[in-house]
Amino acid sequence: MIAGAVALSSCNDFLDDNRYPLDKQTDNPEYWNNEMNVKGQCNYFYSEYLGYGNGTSWTNDFYYRSLSDDQSAKISSGSGIIFADWDFQYAPEKNSSWDATYTVIRRCNIIINNVEVSTLPEKVKANYIGIAKLNRAFQYFDIVRKFGDVCLVTEVLDVNSPELYGPRVNRNTVMDFVLDDINYAAENITLQSSKSEFSKDMANAMKSQICLFEGAFAKYHQNDNARAEKYFNEVVNACNAVMGSYRLAPTYRENYNSSRTAILANPEMIFCKTYISGQLGHSMCKYLSSNTPICGMTKDAFDAYLFKDGKPLATTGEVKSDAGKLDANGKIDLTDVLAVRDSRLSQTIDDHLAYNGNQFTRTDAAGTAVSDPLASNTGYTIKKYVDVNVGYDAITNDGSNTVCAPIYWLANVYLDYAEARAELGQLTDTDVANTLNKLYARAGLPDQTVASLSNMNDPANNMGVSSLLWEVRRCRRCELMFDHYTRYWDLIRWHKLDLLDTTKPENIDIVLGANVSAADDAANAGVIVTDGYINSAKTTAGTSTRVFSDREYLQPIGTTLLNLYNLKDIEFKQNPGW
């Protein structure tokens, strides 16, 4: 469906046709009385789910350019790898996120308003209105978490509509509107479940994501416990509507590197984006397998993974060393290091270090090279999304990658449920057994209870929350490592974006990478080493820094938009600090 939507949007650009004024074809009641026409317009929304990207573009919703404490750098076009600063240094003339979101919201409103007055049967109407409201809900959720107060538009505007210069509406009002939209979608979309189409289950999974953000935001930003409780309870309701219909896939990586056939058969998958050779591919695997240095995992993220005894780094009885050892080719082998840790780690990064001046080539089971010589700025390279069994050409050719992308899947729902119940003070051993323990078991870790998690007391807890919440958050971090910018948005909703400030000595591990002490000075000549670890913030030219201020919780609004309001003497304020 998603692949078809890409083709559909290129053949019939509904959006261009329906700027102002509406075209004759769609500004016609008869058009909207035809269910196939309505379905065709709703199919466009699939293209909004980027997944692993499209064609030769390396832009995607997984891993690439993800600013968090899990990765320490990003790509700057034309400059190779640089240390990641905040996305905005000043307010731009135009913020494309604002414009693009309202473009999609306009499409949603066109469909909703026209289908409501069509002659379609009521159940059919409700289904397509539900699909449009589901997508409108996500667009408003996304723009609120980026900008805070936003304009709330529910009608189709023309050039004379006064709403074109409407005010910014309080974010809470908008998010309550989002909740109404997503509830309508979950109640009225006809299809119960489908891994490749909009469905009730997908709507509830989305509702869980949205309400978890809002509940945490209310608690940690607004100190509004009543609102937080309301939204955390909505998370629980949404998760309960889904969890019984799915089960975890046998292995962690198959959620990320499966073919279309395999991911559609995956019992964990709720909604995914599929790719088909010759029709729609992507380039993310190529990016992770080329000789272009990639953004590596940080020491902070590496150390977050529990050991096989279920204990954190500070208290484990396992061998704690992360140094690795030299193999016969002089490369640093992490096999023994990874063997005593949460198996999600060994399924996420390669078992050898690779960095500037000391590259490593990934191979398949037969020992055949399936990548170019790899390197990352921290030494840890990422294999999580790459299927080495498809061969070198299928992996390294631009636009030809066809492993499929999860969008919503059961692990997300388990984690949302466990966190919401913990935030409500209601997490039970039964809850842990039905959610976290299933993820722990797949990761080769022992079962836990509320008591054992509450008594873990990891000294690495730097969030000022209980041991129980810290461990729930740890499991979330490790399970969703590099997925959907999840960690970045989690730090925002938890009011912990200051953990990305590299000028604070206590945050040093977010700029450090792998332990390269096993290699000699000659092998390490291409990197700067601090206490045995690669320092990704340092080069021979100097040290990069990232300084936090509260303004980073919201993006700046484009100055062109502000000026348009000013020309009409209408107050429209920039976000604080910009």
C-alpha positions as CSV (number, residue, x, y, z in Angstrom):
1,M,0.0,0.0,0.0
2,I,2.8,2.4,0.9
3,A,4.7,1.6,-2.2
4,G,1.5,2.2,-4.2
5,A,0.9,5.5,-2.5
6,V,4.3,6.8,-3.8
7,A,3.3,5.9,-7.3
8,L,-0.2,7.4,-6.8
9,S,1.0,10.7,-5.6
10,S,3.4,11.1,-8.5
11,C,0.6,10.3,-11.0
12,N,-2.1,12.4,-9.5
13,D,-0.8,15.2,-7.4
14,F,-3.9,15.8,-5.4
15,L,-2.2,18.4,-3.2
16,D,-1.1,20.6,-6.1
17,D,-4.5,20.4,-7.6
18,N,-6.1,21.4,-4.3
19,R,-4.3,24.5,-3.3
20,Y,-6.4,27.6,-3.9
21,P,-8.8,27.3,-5.7
22,L,-9.8,23.6,-5.7
23,D,-9.7,22.0,-9.1
24,K,-12.9,21.2,-11.0
25,Q,-12.5,17.4,-10.5
26,T,-12.3,17.4,-6.7
27,D,-14.5,20.5,-6.1
28,N,-17.4,18.3,-7.2
29,P,-19.8,16.4,-4.9
30,E,-19.9,13.5,-7.4
31,Y,-16.2,12.9,-7.0
32,W,-16.6,12.3,-3.2
33,N,-19.6,10.1,-3.7
34,N,-17.3,7.5,-5.3
35,E,-15.6,5.3,-2.7
36,M,-12.7,4.5,-4.9
37,N,-11.9,8.2,-5.3
38,V,-12.0,8.7,-1.6
39,K,-9.8,5.6,-0.9
40,G,-7.3,6.9,-3.5
41,Q,-7.0,10.2,-1.7
42,C,-6.6,8.5,1.7
43,N,-3.9,6.3,0.2
44,Y,-1.7,9.3,-0.2
45,F,-1.2,9.4,3.6
46,Y,1.0,6.2,3.4
47,S,3.7,8.3,1.9
48,E,3.9,10.3,5.1
49,Y,5.4,7.3,6.9
50,L,9.0,7.6,5.8
51,G,10.4,4.4,7.3
52,Y,13.8,3.7,5.9
53,G,13.4,6.4,3.3
54,N,12.7,6.4,-0.4
55,G,15.1,5.8,-3.4
56,T,18.5,7.3,-3.2
57,S,17.7,9.7,-0.4
58,W,19.5,8.8,2.9
59,T,16.9,10.7,4.9
60,N,14.8,8.3,7.0
61,D,13.1,7.8,10.4
62,F,15.8,5.5,11.7
63,Y,19.2,6.3,12.8
64,Y,20.3,8.9,10.3
65,R,21.0,12.4,11.8
66,S,19.5,11.4,15.2
67,L,20.4,13.9,17.9
68,S,20.5,12.2,21.2
69,D,22.9,10.7,23.8
70,D,22.8,7.5,21.8
71,Q,24.7,9.0,18.8
72,S,27.4,11.6,19.0
73,A,27.6,13.0,15.5
74,K,25.7,13.6,12.3
75,I,26.4,14.1,8.6
76,S,26.8,17.7,7.3
77,S,26.4,17.7,3.5
78,G,29.8,18.4,1.9
79,S,31.7,18.3,5.2
80,G,31.7,14.6,6.1
81,I,31.1,13.8,9.8
82,I,30.9,16.6,12.3
83,F,29.9,16.7,15.9
84,A,26.1,17.2,16.3
85,D,25.0,20.6,17.6
86,W,21.4,21.5,18.0
87,D,19.4,21.5,14.7
88,F,18.9,25.3,14.8
89,Q,21.4,27.9,15.8
90,Y,19.0,30.8,15.0
91,A,15.5,31.3,13.7
92,P,15.5,30.5,10.0
93,E,13.5,32.4,7.4
94,K,11.4,29.3,6.8
95,N,10.9,26.2,9.0
96,S,9.9,23.5,6.6
97,S,8.4,21.4,9.4
98,W,5.7,24.0,10.0
99,D,4.8,24.4,6.3
100,A,4.9,20.6,5.5
101,T,2.6,19.8,8.4
102,Y,-0.1,22.2,7.5
103,T,0.1,21.0,3.9
104,V,-0.9,17.5,5.1
105,I,-3.5,18.9,7.6
106,R,-5.1,20.7,4.6
107,R,-5.5,17.4,2.8
108,C,-7.0,15.8,5.9
109,N,-9.5,18.6,6.2
110,I,-10.5,18.4,2.5
111,I,-11.2,14.7,2.8
112,I,-13.1,15.0,6.1
113,N,-15.3,17.9,5.0
114,N,-16.2,16.4,1.7
115,V,-16.8,12.9,2.9
116,E,-19.1,14.2,5.6
117,V,-21.5,15.5,3.1
118,S,-21.1,12.7,0.5
119,T,-23.8,10.1,-0.2
120,L,-21.6,7.2,0.9
121,P,-23.0,4.8,3.5
122,E,-22.5,6.1,7.1
123,K,-20.1,3.3,8.0
124,V,-18.0,3.9,4.9
125,K,-18.0,7.6,5.6
126,A,-16.9,7.0,9.2
127,N,-14.1,4.7,8.0
128,Y,-12.5,7.3,5.7
129,I,-13.1,10.2,8.0
130,G,-11.4,8.0,10.7
131,I,-8.3,7.5,8.4
132,A,-8.1,11.3,7.7
133,K,-8.5,12.1,11.4
134,L,-5.8,9.5,12.4
135,N,-3.4,11.3,10.1
136,R,-4.5,14.7,11.2
137,A,-4.0,13.7,14.8
138,F,-0.4,12.6,14.1
139,Q,0.4,15.8,12.2
140,Y,-0.9,18.0,15.0
141,F,0.9,15.9,17.6
142,D,4.1,16.2,15.7
143,I,3.9,20.0,15.2
144,V,2.9,20.5,18.9
145,R,5.9,18.6,20.1
146,K,8.1,20.7,17.8
147,F,6.6,24.2,18.3
148,G,4.3,24.1,21.3
149,D,1.3,26.4,20.7
150,V,0.2,26.2,17.1
151,C,-2.7,27.3,14.8
152,L,-5.6,24.9,15.0
153,V,-7.2,24.7,11.5
154,T,-10.2,22.3,11.0
155,E,-11.7,23.8,7.8
156,V,-10.4,24.1,4.2
157,L,-9.2,27.7,3.8
158,D,-9.0,29.9,0.8
159,V,-7.1,33.1,0.3
160,N,-9.8,35.2,2.0
161,S,-10.3,33.0,5.0
162,P,-9.7,34.9,8.3
163,E,-8.2,31.8,9.8
164,L,-5.1,32.3,7.5
165,Y,-4.0,34.7,10.2
166,G,-5.4,32.8,13.2
167,P,-3.7,32.8,16.6
168,R,-1.5,30.2,18.1
169,V,-3.7,28.0,20.2
170,N,-2.6,26.7,23.6
171,R,-0.8,23.3,23.1
172,N,-3.1,21.6,25.7
173,T,-6.2,22.6,23.7
174,V,-4.6,21.2,20.5
175,M,-3.6,18.0,22.1
176,D,-7.1,17.4,23.5
177,F,-8.3,17.9,20.0
178,V,-5.7,15.3,18.9
179,L,-7.1,12.9,21.5
180,D,-10.6,13.3,20.1
181,D,-9.3,12.7,16.6
182,I,-7.4,9.6,17.4
183,N,-10.2,8.2,19.5
184,Y,-12.6,8.7,16.6
185,A,-10.1,6.8,14.3
186,A,-9.7,3.9,16.7
187,E,-13.5,3.6,17.0
188,N,-14.5,4.0,13.3
189,I,-11.7,2.6,11.1
190,T,-13.3,-0.5,9.7
191,L,-10.2,-2.7,9.4
192,Q,-9.3,-4.3,12.8
193,S,-5.7,-5.2,11.9
194,S,-3.4,-5.1,8.9
195,K,0.4,-4.8,8.8
196,S,0.3,-2.6,5.7
197,E,-3.0,-0.7,5.9
198,F,-4.5,1.8,8.4
199,S,-6.4,-0.2,11.0
200,K,-7.9,0.0,14.5
201,D,-4.8,-1.6,16.0
202,M,-2.5,0.8,14.2
203,A,-4.7,3.7,15.5
204,N,-4.4,2.4,19.1
205,A,-0.7,2.0,18.8
206,M,-0.4,5.6,17.6
207,K,-2.7,6.7,20.4
208,S,-0.4,5.0,22.9
209,Q,2.6,6.9,21.5
210,I,0.8,10.3,21.5
211,C,-0.7,9.9,24.9
212,L,2.6,8.7,26.5
213,F,4.3,11.9,25.3
214,E,1.4,14.1,26.5
215,G,1.2,12.4,29.9
216,A,4.9,12.8,30.5
217,F,4.9,16.4,29.2
218,A,2.1,17.3,31.6
219,K,3.9,15.7,34.5
220,Y,7.5,16.9,33.9
221,H,7.0,20.2,32.2
222,Q,3.7,21.5,33.5
223,N,3.5,19.8,37.0
224,D,-0.1,18.9,36.1
225,N,-0.6,15.6,37.7
226,A,-4.3,15.4,36.9
227,R,-3.7,15.9,33.2
228,A,-0.8,13.4,33.3
229,E,-2.9,10.8,35.0
230,K,-5.6,11.3,32.3
231,Y,-3.2,10.7,29.5
232,F,-1.3,7.8,31.1
233,N,-4.7,6.1,31.6
234,E,-5.4,6.6,27.9
235,V,-2.1,4.9,27.1
236,V,-3.1,1.9,29.2
237,N,-6.5,1.7,27.4
238,A,-4.9,1.9,24.0
239,C,-2.3,-0.8,24.8
240,N,-4.9,-3.1,26.3
241,A,-6.8,-2.9,23.0
242,V,-3.8,-4.2,21.1
243,M,-1.5,-6.4,23.2
244,G,-3.6,-9.6,23.1
245,S,-3.7,-9.8,19.3
246,Y,0.1,-9.9,18.7
247,R,3.2,-11.8,20.0
248,L,6.9,-11.0,19.9
249,A,9.0,-12.1,17.0
250,P,11.5,-14.8,18.0
251,T,14.5,-12.6,17.4
252,Y,15.1,-8.9,17.9
253,R,16.7,-8.1,14.5
254,E,14.0,-9.6,12.4
255,N,11.8,-6.6,13.1
256,Y,14.4,-4.5,11.3
257,N,16.0,-6.4,8.5
258,S,13.3,-8.6,7.0
259,S,12.0,-9.0,3.5
260,R,8.5,-7.9,2.6
261,T,7.2,-11.5,2.9
262,A,8.9,-12.0,6.2
263,I,7.8,-8.7,7.9
264,L,4.2,-9.2,6.8
265,A,4.3,-12.7,8.4
266,N,5.9,-11.3,11.6
267,P,3.5,-11.8,14.5
268,E,4.9,-8.7,16.3
269,M,4.3,-6.2,13.5
270,I,1.3,-3.9,13.7
271,F,2.1,-1.5,10.9
272,C,5.1,-1.4,8.6
273,K,6.5,0.1,5.4
274,T,7.4,-2.5,2.8
275,Y,9.8,-2.2,-0.1
276,I,9.7,-4.2,-3.3
277,S,12.7,-4.7,-5.7
278,G,12.3,-2.7,-8.8
279,Q,9.4,-0.7,-7.4
280,L,10.4,1.0,-4.2
281,G,13.8,0.7,-2.4
282,H,15.8,2.8,0.0
283,S,19.5,3.5,0.7
284,M,19.9,3.2,4.5
285,C,21.6,-0.1,4.4
286,K,24.0,1.3,1.8
287,Y,24.8,4.2,4.1
288,L,25.5,1.8,6.9
289,S,27.7,-0.3,4.7
290,S,29.7,2.2,2.7
291,N,33.1,3.6,3.3
292,T,31.6,6.9,4.4
293,P,32.2,7.3,8.1
294,I,28.9,6.9,9.9
295,C,27.5,8.3,13.2
296,G,28.5,5.8,15.9
297,M,27.0,4.7,19.2
298,T,28.2,6.5,22.2
299,K,29.8,5.1,25.3
300,D,26.8,6.3,27.3
301,A,24.5,4.2,25.1
302,F,26.8,1.2,25.2
303,D,27.0,1.2,29.0
304,A,23.2,1.4,29.3
305,Y,22.8,-2.3,28.3
306,L,22.5,-4.7,31.2
307,F,24.7,-7.7,31.6
308,K,23.6,-11.3,31.4
309,D,23.1,-11.5,35.1
310,G,20.4,-8.8,34.8
311,K,22.7,-6.2,36.5
312,P,24.0,-2.8,35.3
313,L,27.7,-2.0,34.8
314,A,28.2,-0.8,38.3
315,T,27.0,-3.9,40.1
316,T,27.3,-6.8,37.6
317,G,29.2,-9.9,38.5
318,E,30.2,-10.5,34.8
319,V,33.5,-9.4,33.3
320,K,33.0,-5.6,32.8
321,S,35.8,-4.8,30.4
322,D,34.8,-3.1,27.1
323,A,38.3,-3.1,25.7
324,G,38.0,-6.1,23.2
325,K,41.0,-7.9,21.9
326,L,43.0,-7.9,18.7
327,D,42.2,-10.5,16.1
328,A,44.6,-12.1,13.7
329,N,44.2,-9.1,11.3
330,G,44.9,-6.5,14.0
331,K,41.3,-5.4,14.3
332,I,39.6,-5.0,17.7
333,D,37.2,-7.9,18.3
334,L,34.3,-7.3,20.6
335,T,32.9,-10.9,20.6
336,D,33.7,-11.6,24.2
337,V,32.7,-8.2,25.4
338,L,29.2,-8.5,23.7
339,A,28.7,-12.1,24.9
340,V,28.1,-11.1,28.5
341,R,25.7,-8.3,27.7
342,D,22.1,-7.9,26.7
343,S,21.9,-9.5,23.3
344,R,20.2,-6.5,21.8
345,L,23.6,-4.8,21.8
346,S,25.3,-7.5,19.7
347,Q,22.4,-7.4,17.3
348,T,22.7,-3.6,17.0
349,I,26.4,-3.0,16.5
350,D,29.1,-5.0,14.7
351,D,31.4,-7.3,16.6
352,H,34.5,-5.4,15.5
353,L,35.4,-1.8,16.0
354,A,35.9,0.4,12.9
355,Y,37.2,3.9,12.8
356,N,39.3,6.3,10.9
357,G,42.6,4.6,10.1
358,N,41.4,1.2,11.4
359,Q,38.5,0.1,9.1
360,F,36.7,-3.2,9.2
361,T,34.8,-5.0,6.5
362,R,31.5,-6.8,7.3
363,T,31.1,-10.3,6.0
364,D,28.3,-12.8,5.6
365,A,28.2,-16.3,7.1
366,A,30.4,-17.7,4.3
367,G,33.0,-15.0,5.0
368,T,32.2,-13.0,1.8
369,A,32.5,-9.2,2.1
370,V,29.1,-7.5,2.1
371,S,30.2,-4.0,2.8
372,D,33.0,-1.6,2.0
373,P,35.6,-0.9,4.6
374,L,33.6,0.6,7.5
375,A,34.3,3.4,10.0
376,S,32.3,5.4,12.5
377,N,33.3,8.4,14.5
378,T,33.0,6.5,17.8
379,G,34.3,3.1,16.6
380,Y,30.9,1.4,16.9
381,T,29.3,0.7,13.5
382,I,25.6,-0.2,13.1
383,K,24.4,-3.5,11.6
384,K,20.9,-3.6,13.1
385,Y,19.1,-2.7,9.9
386,V,21.3,-4.6,7.5
387,D,20.5,-8.2,6.2
388,V,24.0,-9.5,5.3
389,N,22.4,-12.5,3.5
390,V,21.2,-10.5,0.5
391,G,24.7,-9.9,-0.9
392,Y,27.1,-7.0,-1.5
393,D,25.3,-5.5,-4.5
394,A,21.8,-5.5,-2.9
395,I,23.3,-3.9,0.2
396,T,25.6,-1.3,-1.3
397,N,23.7,0.0,-4.4
398,D,21.9,3.3,-4.0
399,G,18.1,2.9,-3.9
400,S,18.2,-0.9,-4.1
401,N,17.8,-1.8,-0.4
402,T,14.5,-3.7,0.3
403,V,14.6,-4.7,3.9
404,C,11.4,-3.4,5.4
405,A,10.8,-0.8,8.1
406,P,8.6,-1.3,11.2
407,I,6.4,1.7,12.1
408,Y,4.4,0.4,15.0
409,W,5.1,-3.0,16.6
410,L,4.4,-4.9,19.8
411,A,7.6,-4.0,21.6
412,N,6.6,-0.3,21.4
413,V,3.2,-1.1,23.0
414,Y,4.8,-3.2,25.8
415,L,7.1,-0.3,26.6
416,D,4.4,2.3,26.5
417,Y,2.2,0.2,28.8
418,A,4.9,-0.5,31.3
419,E,6.0,3.2,31.5
420,A,2.4,4.5,31.8
421,R,1.6,2.0,34.6
422,A,4.8,2.8,36.4
423,E,4.1,6.5,36.1
424,L,0.6,5.9,37.6
425,G,2.2,4.0,40.4
426,Q,0.2,0.9,39.3
427,L,2.9,-1.4,37.8
428,T,2.5,-4.9,39.1
429,D,4.5,-8.1,38.8
430,T,1.9,-9.4,36.3
431,D,2.4,-6.3,34.2
432,V,6.2,-6.8,34.3
433,A,5.7,-10.5,33.3
434,N,3.4,-9.6,30.4
435,T,5.6,-6.9,29.0
436,L,9.2,-6.2,30.1
437,N,10.1,-9.8,31.0
438,K,9.1,-10.9,27.5
439,L,11.6,-8.3,26.1
440,Y,14.2,-9.3,28.6
441,A,13.8,-13.0,27.7
442,R,14.3,-12.3,24.0
443,A,17.4,-10.3,25.0
444,G,18.8,-13.2,27.0
445,L,18.2,-11.5,30.4
446,P,16.6,-12.9,33.5
447,D,13.1,-12.1,34.6
448,Q,12.5,-9.1,36.9
449,T,9.9,-8.1,39.4
450,V,8.7,-4.7,40.5
451,A,10.8,-5.2,43.7
452,S,13.9,-6.2,41.9
453,L,13.7,-3.3,39.5
454,S,12.9,-0.9,42.4
455,N,16.0,-2.2,44.2
456,M,18.4,-2.1,41.3
457,N,19.5,1.4,42.3
458,D,22.0,1.9,39.5
459,P,24.3,4.8,40.3
460,A,24.2,5.8,36.7
461,N,20.6,7.1,37.2
462,N,21.0,10.7,36.3
463,M,17.3,11.6,35.7
464,G,16.1,12.1,39.3
465,V,13.5,9.4,39.0
466,S,12.9,6.2,41.0
467,S,14.9,3.1,40.3
468,L,11.8,1.5,38.9
469,L,11.2,4.2,36.4
470,W,14.9,4.3,35.5
471,E,14.9,0.6,34.6
472,V,11.7,1.0,32.6
473,R,13.4,3.8,30.7
474,R,16.5,1.8,30.3
475,C,14.6,-1.1,28.7
476,R,12.9,1.4,26.4
477,R,16.3,2.9,25.4
478,C,17.9,-0.4,24.6
479,E,14.9,-1.9,22.8
480,L,14.3,1.2,20.6
481,M,18.0,2.1,20.0
482,F,18.2,4.5,17.0
483,D,14.5,3.9,16.1
484,H,12.3,6.8,15.0
485,Y,14.2,9.5,16.9
486,T,12.6,7.9,20.0
487,R,15.4,8.8,22.4
488,Y,15.4,12.5,21.4
489,W,11.6,12.8,22.0
490,D,11.8,10.9,25.2
491,L,14.4,13.3,26.6
492,I,12.2,16.2,25.6
493,R,9.0,14.8,27.3
494,W,11.0,13.8,30.4
495,H,12.4,17.3,30.6
496,K,15.9,15.9,30.4
497,L,17.3,17.6,27.3
498,D,20.1,19.1,29.4
499,L,21.7,15.6,29.4
500,L,22.9,16.5,25.8
501,D,25.0,19.5,27.1
502,T,28.6,18.4,26.4
503,T,30.1,21.2,28.5
504,K,29.0,19.4,31.7
505,P,31.7,17.1,32.9
506,E,29.1,14.5,34.1
507,N,27.9,14.2,30.4
508,I,31.4,13.2,29.1
509,D,30.2,9.7,28.0
510,I,27.9,11.2,25.3
511,V,30.9,12.3,23.3
512,L,33.1,9.3,24.0
513,G,32.9,6.1,21.9
514,A,34.6,2.8,22.0
515,N,37.6,1.7,24.1
516,V,40.5,1.4,21.6
517,S,43.2,0.6,24.2
518,A,43.8,-2.8,22.6
519,A,45.2,-1.1,19.5
520,D,48.6,0.6,19.3
521,D,49.2,4.3,18.7
522,A,49.7,3.7,14.9
523,A,46.2,2.2,14.5
524,N,44.7,5.0,16.6
525,A,46.5,7.8,14.8
526,G,43.3,8.8,13.0
527,V,41.3,9.5,16.1
528,I,41.6,11.5,19.4
529,V,41.7,9.2,22.4
530,T,40.7,10.3,25.9
531,D,41.4,7.8,28.7
532,G,41.4,5.0,26.2
533,Y,38.2,6.0,24.5
534,I,37.6,7.6,21.1
535,N,36.5,11.2,21.7
536,S,34.2,12.1,18.9
537,A,34.0,15.8,19.9
538,K,37.7,16.3,19.4
539,T,39.8,16.6,16.2
540,T,43.2,18.0,15.6
541,A,41.5,21.3,14.8
542,G,39.9,21.6,18.3
543,T,36.9,20.5,20.4
544,S,33.3,20.9,19.5
545,T,30.7,21.6,22.2
546,R,26.9,21.6,22.5
547,V,25.5,24.0,25.1
548,F,22.0,23.5,26.4
549,S,19.4,26.2,27.1
550,D,15.7,25.9,27.7
551,R,14.9,27.3,24.2
552,E,15.9,23.9,22.7
553,Y,12.7,22.3,23.9
554,L,10.9,24.1,21.0
555,Q,11.9,24.8,17.4
556,P,11.9,28.4,16.1
557,I,9.2,29.6,13.9
558,G,10.3,30.9,10.5
559,T,10.8,34.6,10.4
560,T,8.9,35.0,7.1
561,L,5.7,33.7,8.8
562,L,6.2,36.1,11.7
563,N,6.7,39.0,9.2
564,L,3.5,38.2,7.4
565,Y,1.6,38.6,10.6
566,N,3.4,41.8,11.5
567,L,2.5,43.3,8.1
568,K,-1.2,42.9,9.2
569,D,-0.4,44.2,12.7
570,I,-1.5,40.8,14.2
571,E,0.5,39.6,17.2
572,F,2.2,36.3,16.5
573,K,5.1,35.6,18.9
574,Q,8.3,33.7,18.3
575,N,9.1,30.8,20.6
576,P,11.0,31.8,23.8
577,G,14.8,32.3,23.3
578,W,14.8,32.5,19.5
